[in-house]
Amino acid sequence: MPDLRLVVPKALSGARLDRVLDELVEGQTRSQLQKLVRRGRVRIDGKRVVRSNIHVAGRCEIEIELEETEDMRPPFQVLHEEASFLIVVKESGVLTHRADRTKDPSLADMLEVRFGPLPRLFGEERPGIVHRLDRETSGLLVIGRSDDAMHALKRAFAERTVKKSYLALVHNVLRDGDAEMELTDPIGPVPGKADRQQVRPRIGGKSARTLVKEDSAFGQHALFECSPHTGRRHQIRVHLAEQGFPVVKDPLYGTRNRKPLPAGVPEPPRLALHAAGLNFPHPETGERVAFQAPLPDDLRHTVDALRRAFP
């Protein structure tokens, strides 16, 4: 239920939403109100909005779900910013871009609120987006800010000159003497299950390649560094599960080969997969640039506890 309902007076008809909220809501700064909007906590005539710069009509009804100030930070970090692109670290639980089956605000929506309009060369629902992370996966994304940058970044992904590195906490460990794996099973959709993928499908399979190295072993669990050389949907999760190393807390592919965490080790609250490294040609100069994002706190707490249990 909304904490606050307002009716826009005729005098504010046609004004920007952030101005209307600033005029009508007491006890909140304009910046705090803008954060409420981009976190999807404001509705106009029953429809959720995520942009503060839209214009509102007189007599429309605004519903606001208030929240504590400490929880109003956006669910992403801007790691690097320049004219042609952004590097952001997305939190788990956030859609990269809008999807037909949900009205939840996306990272792309929130970035447009902060940085203004982004190029829509690859679809109206994908402003600035040239690659994506699964909703429950956290980590690095490059966002295009100009048409030329979008084309250059898209070309780099198509030519596979972008190097990506993920950290995955998994069930089971590599056999003694094994330091790495190369996984090459083709991947395709599971018939009748839109959200699931599988290896070696009878139809619709595409080539896929993932290099896996064991960073650390903790009894019956391990931290893997995974480098996908292709960009198939759920690629890392599917490849690892097929080999008997499901990612911890994976609701789709983690039902088999699971091992209980040791006593005293907290279970992570979500899928234990994080996009930790991104290396690509600069969209303007062509020189390679690299970015790193360490494990976020929700995964680091589990890994640190495992390290203490298995020094």
VOBA-524755 format. One line per 8 residues: number of its first residue (from 1); their letters; for each residue x negated, y negated, z negated of C-alpha. Coordinates in steps of 0.001 Angstrom, whole numbers. Last residue first. Layout:
NUM = A = X/Y/Z; ...
END
This chain:
311 = PFARRLAD = -42922/21824/-6006; -39755/23905/-5429; -37138/22608/-7893; -38601/19089/-7791; -38614/19140/-3977; -35029/20396/-3998; -33981/17490/-6237; -35693/15048/-3866
303 = VTHRLDDP = -33851/16610/-907; -30464/16297/-2626; -30999/12676/-3716; -32396/11836/-257; -29166/12878/1439; -26855/10333/-242; -29725/7843/-517; -30329/7527/3206
295 = LPAQFAVR = -33202/9488/4761; -35754/7138/6254; -35062/5098/9408; -37845/4775/11984; -38239/2655/15104; -40464/2875/18177; -41095/627/21169; -42611/1671/24479
287 = EGTEPHPF = -43499/-1081/26933; -41020/-1430/29823; -40976/-5206/29392; -37230/-5959/29509; -35444/-2770/28410; -38320/-1803/26066; -39149/1798/26884; -37895/4220/24193
279 = NLGAAHLA = -38686/5692/20761; -36024/6440/18138; -36589/8210/14822; -34509/9209/11791; -31139/10261/13187; -29748/11928/10037; -27990/15265/9511; -26826/16601/6139
271 = LRPPEPVG = -23090/16527/6920; -21370/14948/3919; -21346/14497/134; -24733/16154/-353; -24662/18946/-2937; -26536/17991/-6090; -29400/20295/-7126; -29065/21278/-10803
263 = APLPKRNR = -28603/24968/-10110; -30099/25910/-6759; -28052/25310/-3601; -25936/28229/-2503; -26880/29858/831; -24818/29673/4000; -25349/32111/6843; -21840/31509/8259
255 = TGYLPDKV = -19319/28657/7830; -21681/25863/8854; -20584/25238/12437; -17511/23049/12120; -17500/21731/8539; -21284/21164/8444; -22080/20635/4750; -25699/21860/5093
247 = VPFGQEAL = -26750/22270/8716; -26492/25860/9884; -29783/27740/10290; -28858/31196/11603; -30105/30709/15176; -26629/29901/16505; -26130/27412/13682; -29281/25536/14674
239 = HVRIQHRR = -28322/25246/18345; -24745/24183/17569; -25687/21503/15033; -28516/20128/17168; -26372/19899/20300; -23157/18571/18765; -22346/17072/22207; -25181/17519/24645
231 = GTHPSCEF = -27928/14914/24831; -31017/16630/26192; -34567/16632/24847; -33301/16990/21280; -36075/16610/18697; -35277/18215/15350; -37275/17820/12144; -36090/20479/9719
223 = LAHQGFAS = -35718/20271/5947; -35365/23753/4535; -33152/25873/2320; -33392/29332/739; -36456/28556/-1390; -37212/24941/-547; -39112/24696/2741; -40446/21418/4157
215 = DEKVLTRA = -40903/19808/7589; -39960/22851/9641; -40190/21937/13292; -37392/22223/15856; -37471/21408/19570; -34046/21210/21191; -33195/21888/24828; -29775/21996/26497
207 = SKGGIRPR = -28575/23046/29939; -24851/22616/30472; -22043/25135/30060; -18618/24436/31536; -17626/28054/32023; -18594/31331/30360; -20094/29485/27411; -23726/30244/26509
199 = VQQRDAKG = -23778/28284/23262; -20634/26819/21709; -18919/23479/21218; -16009/22495/19007; -13815/19407/18699; -11530/20078/21670; -10720/23635/20650; -8637/25327/23346
191 = PVPGIPDT = -11636/26719/25184; -14861/26174/23174; -16828/23496/24988; -20311/23905/26466; -23935/24430/25496; -26818/26119/27297; -29290/27986/25051; -32724/26343/25090
183 = LEMEADGD = -33991/26303/21511; -37730/25819/21018; -38775/26789/17513; -41430/25610/15071; -43894/26584/12372; -43408/30337/12301; -46024/32246/10304; -43608/33343/7621
175 = RLVNHVLA = -40072/33243/8978; -38301/29909/9178; -36045/28922/6310; -32384/29427/5382; -29547/26846/5103; -30343/23494/6655; -31190/19906/5781; -31524/18155/9130
167 = LYSKKVTR = -33828/15257/10009; -33438/13921/13537; -35947/12632/16094; -35137/10999/19407; -37448/10268/22325; -36008/8236/25199; -37740/8944/28512; -35043/11451/29372
159 = EAFARKLA = -34414/10014/32850; -30726/9598/32036; -31567/8091/28637; -34002/5617/30177; -31483/4755/32913; -28833/3985/30303; -31312/1758/28489; -32196/-161/31638
151 = HMADDSRG = -28548/-548/32702; -27494/-1752/29242; -30445/-4149/29081; -29493/-5679/32430; -25858/-6098/31360; -26870/-7756/28095; -26679/-6937/24375; -27357/-3183/24478
143 = IVLLGSTE = -27168/-1322/21158; -29857/1163/20094; -28705/3612/17433; -30530/4976/14405; -29071/6983/11564; -26108/8729/10017; -24193/11736/11300; -20614/12174/10049
135 = RDLRHVIG = -19037/10303/12987; -21254/11989/15552; -23903/9660/16938; -23663/7800/20224; -25525/6630/23291; -25297/3581/25580; -22876/1534/23458; -22848/-2251/23830
127 = PREEGFLR = -19052/-2383/23979; -17814/1219/24406; -13970/1189/24344; -13781/-1012/27417; -15982/1424/29308; -19574/1824/30487; -20327/-1747/31552; -18605/-3269/28531
119 = PLPGFRVE = -21326/-5702/27501; -21102/-7062/23931; -18957/-9949/22715; -20063/-11705/19506; -22810/-10746/17065; -20996/-10116/13781; -17471/-9345/14934; -18863/-7594/17994
111 = LMDALSPD = -20998/-5400/15724; -17923/-4434/13713; -16038/-3300/16803; -19031/-1300/18064; -19417/401/14677; -15808/1496/14873; -12622/487/13072; -10226/3394/12499
103 = KTRDARHT = -7355/3573/14972; -7865/7262/15643; -7050/9779/18362; -8007/7639/21333; -11507/6930/20075; -13271/3646/19345; -17045/3527/19232; -19821/4845/17003
95 = LVGSEKVV = -17262/6083/14480; -18321/5557/10864; -18327/8354/8278; -22090/8483/7830; -23808/5110/7864; -25170/3646/11061; -28708/2261/11197; -28904/-474/13816
87 = ILFSAEEH = -31410/-1429/16489; -30200/-4331/18595; -30834/-5163/22245; -31528/-7812/24874; -31889/-11014/22846; -33630/-9500/19853; -32653/-7791/16628; -34201/-5007/14572
79 = LVQFPPRM = -33070/-2944/11575; -29483/-4175/11388; -27958/-2013/8683; -24551/-361/8957; -21467/297/6846; -20742/-3435/6362; -21016/-4738/2789; -17663/-5148/1079
71 = DETEELEI = -18035/-2580/-1676; -19642/-4943/-4185; -16869/-7501/-3585; -14165/-5183/-4882; -11397/-4352/-2473; -8264/-6033/-1169; -5878/-4344/1231; -4381/-7175/3246
63 = EIECRGAV = -1089/-7303/5149; -411/-10180/7557; 3102/-10877/8810; 3705/-12967/11929; 5644/-16210/11481; 3233/-18222/13636; 1075/-16322/16051; -2499/-15237/15414
55 = HINSRVVR = -5688/-15912/17344; -8481/-13329/17316; -11887/-14298/15916; -11726/-12145/12784; -11932/-8838/14623; -11063/-5461/13082; -7267/-5414/13331; -4805/-2780/12064
47 = KGDIRVRG = -1283/-3099/13439; 1631/-3441/11001; 2633/-6942/12030; -1000/-7982/11619; -3033/-5555/9532; -6160/-6161/7439; -8321/-3541/5683; -10110/-2278/8792
39 = RRVLKQLQ = -13651/-2766/7490; -14086/-5558/10057; -11184/-7469/8529; -12268/-7085/4904; -15729/-8281/5884; -14215/-11396/7454; -12385/-12051/4182; -15626/-11829/2222
31 = SRTQGEVL = -17305/-14280/4601; -14359/-16677/4340; -14730/-16595/559; -12094/-14847/-1548; -10275/-16133/-4668; -7277/-17536/-2823; -5925/-16285/476; -3869/-18631/2676
23 = EDLVRDLR = -6293/-21128/4207; -9271/-18773/4495; -6990/-16068/5880; -5707/-18399/8575; -9229/-19570/9419; -10472/-15981/9743; -7478/-15102/11938; -8125/-17888/14404
15 = AGSLAKPV = -5346/-20452/14750; -2519/-20098/17277; 250/-20756/14734; -1267/-22333/11626; 1420/-25043/11195; 4144/-22461/11819; 3201/-20656/8633; 1649/-17165/8842
7 = VLRLDPM = 3562/-14809/6558; 1433/-13151/3908; 1429/-9774/2176; -1215/-8855/-421; -2385/-5687/-2150; -1283/-3519/751; 0/0/0
END
